[in-house]
Amino acid sequence: MAASGPRTVFGVDLSRAMLERARLAAPDATLVRADAEDLPFEDGTFGAIANLAALDLYAHPSRVVGEAARVLAPGGRWVCSTFVRRAGTAAPALASSSGVRTPSIDELAGWAKRAGLRRFGNRPFRGYAIAWADKE
């Protein structure tokens, strides 16, 4: 059963323009300009972390997963959505020039495991995936 009561929603982005857009969509959220590879929050701060449609854009996505796990409280859940490639295939040529880092599901699961997250699950579809894992 889900907990009831008020919740504080935080949004994090390095881009001022994206934070301005977020302010319009979520006027009650606390928005923070920060790098997802170096979050300005204490360990175990959040009950849930969502990194949606961006993981493949970071220079070091494994660090982003590690930071999410660090600020996630025990019993919390991490969720991401990202483009993925089939295991054993090379990253697309576009990746080297664009900065896009397209992981395989196996790589994503490995990042979660190394970050201390467990019970990794995913739902891939058409080169994209939603993945999740829990912090024990």
C-alpha positions in Angstrom: 0.0 0.0 0.0 1.3 3.4 -0.9 2.1 5.9 1.8 -0.3 8.8 2.0 0.3 12.4 2.9 2.1 15.3 1.4 5.1 14.7 -0.8 7.8 17.0 -2.0 8.8 16.7 -5.6 12.3 17.8 -6.7 13.4 18.3 -10.3 17.1 18.5 -11.2 18.6 19.7 -14.4 21.8 21.4 -15.4 20.0 23.5 -18.0 18.3 26.7 -16.9 16.0 26.5 -19.9 14.8 23.0 -18.9 14.2 24.2 -15.3 12.1 27.1 -16.6 10.0 24.6 -18.6 9.7 22.4 -15.6 8.5 25.3 -13.5 5.6 25.7 -15.9 4.7 22.0 -15.8 5.2 21.5 -12.1 4.9 24.9 -10.3 5.0 23.3 -6.8 8.1 21.3 -7.4 11.5 22.3 -5.9 13.8 22.7 -8.8 17.5 22.5 -8.5 20.2 23.4 -11.0 22.8 20.6 -10.6 24.7 17.9 -12.5 23.2 14.5 -12.2 26.7 13.1 -11.8 27.2 15.1 -8.6 23.9 15.7 -6.8 23.7 18.2 -4.0 21.7 16.0 -1.6 22.6 14.0 1.4 22.8 10.2 1.2 19.4 8.5 1.5 17.3 11.6 0.9 14.7 10.3 -1.5 12.1 7.5 -1.6 12.1 7.4 -5.4 14.3 8.6 -8.2 13.2 9.0 -11.8 15.7 9.6 -14.6 13.5 9.8 -17.6 14.5 10.1 -21.3 18.0 11.4 -20.4 20.3 8.6 -19.2 21.7 8.1 -22.7 22.7 11.8 -22.9 25.1 11.9 -20.0 28.9 11.6 -20.6 29.1 9.1 -17.7 25.7 7.4 -17.3 27.1 4.9 -14.8 28.0 7.8 -12.5 24.5 9.1 -12.8 23.1 5.7 -11.7 25.6 5.7 -8.8 24.5 9.2 -7.7 20.9 8.2 -7.9 21.6 5.1 -5.7 23.5 7.3 -3.2 20.6 9.7 -2.6 18.0 7.0 -2.7 16.8 5.8 0.8 16.8 2.1 1.7 13.6 0.6 0.3 13.4 3.2 -2.4 13.1 2.7 -6.1 15.1 4.0 -9.1 13.4 4.2 -12.5 14.9 5.3 -15.8 14.0 5.4 -19.4 16.6 5.4 -22.1 17.5 4.3 -25.6 19.2 0.9 -25.5 21.0 -1.3 -28.0 21.0 -5.1 -28.3 23.7 -6.8 -26.2 26.8 -7.6 -28.2 26.2 -4.9 -30.8 28.4 -1.8 -31.2 27.2 1.6 -30.2 25.8 3.5 -33.3 28.2 5.6 -35.2 26.2 8.7 -34.2 27.1 8.1 -30.6 30.8 9.0 -31.1 30.0 12.3 -32.7 26.9 13.3 -30.7 27.8 12.3 -27.2 24.9 9.9 -26.9 25.7 6.8 -24.9 23.4 4.0 -25.8 23.8 1.2 -23.3 22.6 -2.4 -23.6 20.2 -3.7 -21.0 23.1 -5.8 -19.6 25.2 -2.6 -19.2 22.3 -0.8 -17.5 21.8 -3.8 -15.2 25.5 -3.8 -14.4 25.5 -0.1 -13.5 22.6 -0.6 -11.2 24.2 -3.6 -9.5 27.5 -1.8 -9.0 25.6 1.1 -7.5 24.1 -1.2 -4.9 20.6 -1.5 -6.5 18.8 -4.9 -6.5 15.9 -6.5 -8.2 16.6 -4.9 -11.6 13.8 -5.2 -14.1 13.1 -3.7 -17.5 10.6 -3.4 -20.3 12.3 -2.9 -23.7 10.4 -1.7 -26.7 11.6 -0.5 -30.1 15.1 0.5 -29.1 14.0 2.1 -25.9 13.6 0.7 -22.4 12.1 1.5 -19.0 14.2 0.0 -16.2 14.0 0.0 -12.5 15.8 -1.3 -9.4 15.4 -1.1 -5.7 17.8 0.0 -2.9 17.8 -2.5 0.0 
